[in-house]
């Protein structure tokens, strides 16, 4: 692949195959291009699903490998900002949204990380910027917190929003058990 424009013009199967083979190398495209590539990849998946494309097991395996390389590369090169923890949080947010998108077309399965609610639950446990107890204790007076503390609460809310929507659709899932306790405090987060 000679340039970024050619890369983003690929159809979904070809783009997913390239990414699953760890192509392009992380240094081959600029960091803002990695972020754009995340958007292109996820948009392609949504478009194909909306057109009625069947995502078979082989395609889900390919998507899982492509997503892993794409998001780890974006975090590694700083496409989501210079702070690694913030990049990992953004990558988790992308993973939740991709999972939600794919679950419109396939039921959840722990066989494929891209549609595994257990996998998403584990990522959320690792990534929550604040604990539930901390959020409950500070949410009423959040306007008096420092800017970094308010940012942590906002990031938590951004991570929770799509996960809570999935939890409603799959109330018996591991994801639901992780995020449902947050439902009461969610609306009060800044």
C-alpha positions as semicolon CSV with decimal commas, in nm:
position;residue;x (nm);y (nm);z (nm)
1;X;0,000;0,000;0,000
2;X;0,169;0,316;-0,114
3;X;-0,036;0,579;0,067
4;X;-0,313;0,647;0,313
5;X;-0,564;0,743;0,042
6;X;-0,529;0,401;-0,120
7;X;-0,564;0,234;0,218
8;X;-0,892;0,402;0,307
9;X;-1,033;0,335;-0,040
10;X;-1,018;-0,042;0,015
11;X;-1,340;-0,237;0,056
12;X;-1,408;-0,379;0,402
13;X;-1,283;-0,736;0,343
14;X;-0,953;-0,617;0,194
15;X;-0,903;-0,354;0,465
16;X;-0,977;-0,607;0,740
17;X;-0,735;-0,859;0,585
18;X;-0,458;-0,601;0,565
19;X;-0,507;-0,492;0,925
20;X;-0,527;-0,850;1,049
21;X;-0,188;-0,913;0,885
22;X;-0,049;-0,612;1,076
23;X;-0,029;-0,394;0,767
24;X;0,053;-0,114;0,729
25;X;0,343;-0,095;0,974
26;X;0,275;0,151;1,255
27;X;0,534;0,396;1,123
28;X;0,394;0,392;0,768
29;X;0,109;0,634;0,833
30;X;0,076;0,945;1,047
31;X;-0,084;0,935;1,388
32;X;-0,390;1,137;1,288
33;X;-0,433;0,897;0,995
34;X;-0,455;0,604;1,239
35;X;-0,746;0,778;1,409
36;X;-0,914;0,839;1,073
37;X;-0,856;0,477;0,979
38;X;-1,042;0,369;1,294
39;X;-1,342;0,570;1,179
40;X;-1,324;0,435;0,824
41;X;-1,303;0,074;0,944
42;X;-1,599;0,107;1,181
43;X;-1,804;0,300;0,921
44;X;-1,742;0,024;0,664
45;X;-1,868;-0,238;0,909
46;X;-2,185;-0,040;0,982
47;X;-2,249;0,024;0,613
48;X;-2,206;-0,343;0,524
49;X;-2,433;-0,451;0,807
50;X;-2,698;-0,202;0,702
51;X;-2,681;-0,343;0,348
52;X;-2,760;-0,687;0,487
53;X;-2,412;-0,832;0,458
54;X;-2,387;-1,155;0,654
55;X;-2,099;-1,147;0,898
56;X;-1,999;-1,512;0,915
57;X;-1,759;-1,662;1,167
58;X;-1,457;-1,615;0,940
59;X;-1,540;-1,247;0,896
60;X;-1,586;-1,195;1,272
61;X;-1,249;-1,360;1,338
62;X;-1,094;-1,129;1,078
63;X;-1,265;-0,824;1,232
64;X;-1,138;-0,923;1,578
65;X;-0,778;-0,945;1,455
66;X;-0,809;-0,625;1,250
67;X;-0,967;-0,433;1,539
68;X;-0,694;-0,544;1,777
69;X;-0,412;-0,430;1,548
70;X;-0,588;-0,110;1,444
71;X;-0,666;0,009;1,797
72;X;-0,336;-0,102;1,952
73;X;-0,154;0,082;1,671
74;X;-0,364;0,395;1,719
75;X;-0,288;0,394;2,092
76;X;0,080;0,316;2,033
77;X;0,138;0,605;1,791
78;X;-0,064;0,851;2,003
79;X;-0,358;0,888;1,763
80;X;-0,592;0,945;2,058
81;X;-0,359;1,186;2,234
82;X;-0,025;1,173;2,407
83;X;-0,150;1,017;2,730
84;X;-0,143;0,638;2,701
85;X;-0,425;0,586;2,956
86;X;-0,646;0,826;2,760
87;X;-0,567;0,645;2,436
88;X;-0,654;0,310;2,590
89;X;-0,980;0,453;2,719
90;X;-1,064;0,585;2,371
91;X;-0,980;0,246;2,221
92;X;-1,215;0,078;2,470
93;X;-1,487;0,322;2,371
94;X;-1,433;0,229;2,004
95;X;-1,451;-0,140;2,095
96;X;-1,783;-0,094;2,277
97;X;-1,933;0,097;1,985
98;X;-1,811;-0,160;1,733
99;X;-1,953;-0,441;1,946
100;X;-2,289;-0,261;1,966
101;X;-2,288;-0,212;1,590
102;X;-2,210;-0,578;1,515
103;X;-2,467;-0,702;1,766
104;X;-2,736;-0,557;1,540
105;X;-2,649;-0,835;1,296
106;X;-2,519;-1,123;1,511
107;X;-2,592;-1,245;1,863
108;X;-2,318;-1,209;2,127
109;X;-2,052;-1,479;2,136
110;X;-1,744;-1,518;2,352
111;X;-1,573;-1,687;2,055
112;X;-1,507;-1,349;1,892
113;X;-1,387;-1,048;2,094
114;X;-1,569;-0,805;1,864
115;X;-1,906;-0,946;1,978
116;X;-1,814;-1,071;2,325
117;X;-1,995;-0,892;2,605
118;X;-1,769;-1,066;2,856
119;X;-1,462;-0,924;2,680
120;X;-1,615;-0,575;2,683
121;X;-1,702;-0,612;3,054
122;X;-1,341;-0,703;3,131
123;X;-1,211;-0,403;2,938
124;X;-1,447;-0,173;3,123
125;X;-1,337;-0,304;3,462
126;X;-0,977;-0,231;3,362
127;X;-1,053;0,109;3,212
128;X;-1,295;0,285;3,446
129;X;-1,126;0,616;3,536
130;X;-1,307;0,623;3,873
131;X;-1,462;0,357;4,093
132;X;-1,835;0,344;4,152
133;X;-1,787;0,432;4,519
134;X;-1,574;0,733;4,427
135;X;-1,829;0,849;4,169
136;X;-2,116;0,819;4,416
137;X;-1,925;1,011;4,682
138;X;-1,833;1,308;4,459
139;X;-2,112;1,332;4,204
140;X;-2,334;1,568;4,404
141;X;-2,058;1,827;4,441
142;X;-1,877;1,766;4,113
143;X;-1,881;2,139;4,028
144;X;-1,634;2,194;4,311
145;X;-1,385;1,938;4,181
146;X;-1,066;2,020;3,995
147;X;-1,062;2,008;3,615
148;X;-0,876;1,671;3,602
149;X;-1,127;1,518;3,844
150;X;-1,420;1,644;3,636
151;X;-1,252;1,505;3,323
152;X;-1,226;1,161;3,486
153;X;-1,599;1,171;3,563
154;X;-1,684;1,277;3,206
155;X;-1,465;1,005;3,060
156;X;-1,640;0,753;3,282
157;X;-1,978;0,873;3,156
158;X;-1,864;0,852;2,793
159;X;-1,749;0,495;2,850
160;X;-2,072;0,400;3,026
161;X;-2,320;0,546;2,775
162;X;-2,297;0,281;2,499
163;X;-2,234;0,003;2,753
164;X;-2,554;0,083;2,942
165;X;-2,748;0,069;2,615
166;X;-2,605;-0,278;2,548
167;X;-2,685;-0,384;2,904
168;X;-3,053;-0,311;2,844
169;X;-3,050;-0,536;2,537
170;X;-2,862;-0,816;2,716
171;X;-2,969;-0,799;3,082
172;X;-2,821;-1,138;3,176
173;X;-2,476;-1,064;3,032
174;X;-2,146;-1,011;3,211
175;X;-2,150;-0,657;3,074
176;X;-2,484;-0,589;3,238
177;X;-2,352;-0,710;3,575
178;X;-2,057;-0,468;3,544
179;X;-2,244;-0,156;3,431
180;X;-2,594;-0,183;3,584
181;X;-2,472;-0,072;3,930
182;X;-2,368;0,253;3,759
183;X;-2,713;0,329;3,617
184;X;-2,832;0,540;3,914
185;X;-2,521;0,757;3,925
186;X;-2,486;0,781;3,545
187;X;-2,737;1,065;3,498
188;X;-2,567;1,272;3,766
189;X;-2,221;1,248;3,611
190;X;-2,109;1,569;3,440
